[in-house]
């Protein structure tokens, strides 16, 4: 299964005041709060962790059909971090989701998969035919076959990702 999230950093600066009292404590676990505190770029860390949670939640929702986003129930850890890439994990109710995040000056794009072997088999798809089930979960339709797809948009960016065929 697959999930993704994109953050338009300029839009997030307009829409959210992440530094306001209680914001960090409401959304992030103690360990995640420590990542933010220790980061040279705390704003980027906030949105990295948020995008990891969102991408993993899309898999969790697809699998369980439960539409209840509780950010602190999605626990992030970071295994690798550089100026343009992060690899990590999100644990939710004993499920582990593996994440890969790409940073640019304007955005953060995170993909999540439930099987680590698939982390590099995700591609962006252009102008796909999308079908949604009764729960609003999207599928990519190719030659009358439905395949998992994840769609995310924020501000100036939209990402549609699926597994490479």
C-alpha positions as CSV (number, residue, x, y, z in Angstrom):
1,X,0.0,0.0,0.0
2,X,1.0,3.6,-0.6
3,X,0.4,7.0,0.8
4,X,1.9,10.5,0.2
5,X,1.8,14.0,1.3
6,X,3.1,17.3,0.0
7,X,3.7,20.5,1.9
8,X,3.9,23.9,0.2
9,X,6.3,25.6,2.6
10,X,5.2,29.1,1.5
11,X,1.5,28.2,2.0
12,X,2.2,26.6,5.4
13,X,3.8,29.9,6.5
14,X,0.5,31.7,5.6
15,X,-1.9,29.1,7.0
16,X,-0.3,27.9,10.2
17,X,1.4,29.5,13.2
18,X,3.3,26.3,14.3
19,X,5.1,28.3,17.0
20,X,1.9,29.3,18.9
21,X,1.5,27.9,22.4
22,X,0.3,24.3,22.5
23,X,0.6,23.6,18.7
24,X,3.6,21.3,19.0
25,X,2.4,19.5,22.2
26,X,-1.0,18.9,20.6
27,X,0.3,17.2,17.5
28,X,3.6,15.6,18.3
29,X,4.8,12.9,20.7
30,X,7.6,13.7,23.2
31,X,10.2,12.1,20.9
32,X,9.0,14.1,17.9
33,X,9.0,17.3,20.0
34,X,12.7,16.5,20.8
35,X,13.4,16.2,17.0
36,X,11.9,19.7,16.6
37,X,13.8,21.1,19.5
38,X,17.1,19.7,18.4
39,X,16.7,20.6,14.7
40,X,18.8,23.4,13.1
41,X,15.6,24.1,11.1
42,X,12.7,23.5,13.4
43,X,10.1,24.7,10.9
44,X,11.2,22.2,8.4
45,X,11.2,19.4,11.0
46,X,7.6,20.3,12.0
47,X,6.5,19.9,8.4
48,X,8.6,16.8,7.8
49,X,7.0,15.0,10.7
50,X,3.6,16.2,9.8
51,X,4.0,15.0,6.2
52,X,5.2,11.6,7.5
53,X,2.1,11.3,9.6
54,X,-0.2,12.3,6.8
55,X,1.4,9.9,4.3
56,X,1.2,7.0,6.8
57,X,-2.3,7.8,7.7
58,X,-3.4,7.4,4.1
59,X,-2.2,3.8,4.2
60,X,-3.8,3.2,7.6
61,X,-7.1,4.7,6.3
62,X,-7.0,2.7,3.1
63,X,-6.4,-0.6,5.0
64,X,-8.8,-0.1,7.9
65,X,-11.4,2.3,6.4
66,X,-11.2,4.2,9.8
67,X,-11.4,7.9,9.2
68,X,-10.0,9.3,12.4
69,X,-6.8,11.3,12.2
70,X,-5.1,11.3,15.6
71,X,-1.7,12.7,15.0
72,X,-0.1,11.6,18.3
73,X,-1.2,8.0,17.5
74,X,1.1,8.1,14.5
75,X,4.7,8.0,16.0
76,X,7.5,9.1,13.8
77,X,11.2,8.2,13.9
78,X,13.9,9.4,11.6
79,X,16.6,6.9,10.4
80,X,18.4,9.2,8.0
81,X,18.4,13.0,7.4
82,X,20.3,15.2,5.0
83,X,19.6,18.6,3.4
84,X,17.4,17.1,0.7
85,X,16.3,13.6,1.9
86,X,14.9,11.9,5.0
87,X,14.2,8.2,5.6
88,X,12.0,7.2,8.5
89,X,9.2,5.1,10.0
90,X,5.8,5.8,11.3
91,X,4.2,3.4,13.8
92,X,0.4,3.3,14.2
93,X,-1.4,0.6,16.2
94,X,1.4,-1.8,15.8
95,X,1.7,-1.2,12.0
96,X,5.0,0.1,10.6
97,X,5.1,2.4,7.6
98,X,8.3,3.3,5.9
99,X,8.8,6.9,4.6
100,X,11.0,8.7,2.2
101,X,10.8,12.5,2.1
102,X,12.4,14.8,-0.5
103,X,13.1,18.4,0.4
104,X,13.3,21.4,-2.0
105,X,13.4,25.1,-1.1
106,X,9.6,25.2,-1.8
107,X,8.2,21.9,-0.6
108,X,8.5,18.7,1.3
109,X,7.1,15.5,-0.4
110,X,6.8,12.3,1.6
111,X,5.8,8.9,0.4
112,X,5.0,6.0,2.7
113,X,4.8,2.3,2.1
114,X,3.9,-0.6,4.3
115,X,6.7,-2.8,2.9
116,X,10.2,-1.3,2.9
117,X,11.1,-3.3,-0.3
118,X,8.6,-1.0,-2.2
119,X,10.1,2.4,-1.0
120,X,12.0,2.9,-4.3
121,X,9.2,1.5,-6.5
122,X,7.0,4.6,-6.3
123,X,6.5,6.9,-9.2
124,X,4.6,10.1,-9.9
125,X,1.8,9.6,-12.4
126,X,0.4,12.2,-14.8
127,X,-3.2,12.7,-15.7
128,X,-4.4,9.3,-14.4
129,X,-8.0,8.0,-14.6
130,X,-9.0,8.0,-10.9
131,X,-11.9,5.9,-9.5
132,X,-13.0,6.4,-5.9
133,X,-14.7,3.7,-3.8
134,X,-17.6,4.3,-1.5
135,X,-15.2,5.4,1.3
136,X,-13.6,8.0,-1.0
137,X,-10.4,6.0,-1.4
138,X,-8.8,6.6,-4.8
139,X,-7.6,4.0,-7.3
140,X,-5.8,4.3,-10.5
141,X,-7.6,2.7,-13.4
142,X,-5.3,1.2,-16.1
143,X,-6.8,-1.2,-18.7
144,X,-9.8,-1.8,-16.5
145,X,-7.5,-2.8,-13.6
146,X,-7.6,-0.8,-10.4
147,X,-4.3,-0.1,-8.7
148,X,-3.6,1.8,-5.4
149,X,-2.8,5.5,-5.9
150,X,-2.2,8.3,-3.4
151,X,-3.1,11.9,-4.1
152,X,-1.9,14.9,-2.2
153,X,-2.2,18.6,-2.8
154,X,-1.3,21.7,-0.8
155,X,-0.9,25.2,-2.1
156,X,0.9,25.2,-5.4
157,X,1.7,21.5,-5.5
158,X,-0.1,18.3,-6.3
159,X,1.4,14.8,-6.2
160,X,-0.1,11.6,-7.5
161,X,1.9,8.5,-6.8
162,X,1.5,4.8,-7.5
163,X,3.7,1.8,-7.6
164,X,5.9,1.4,-10.7
165,X,4.5,-1.2,-13.2
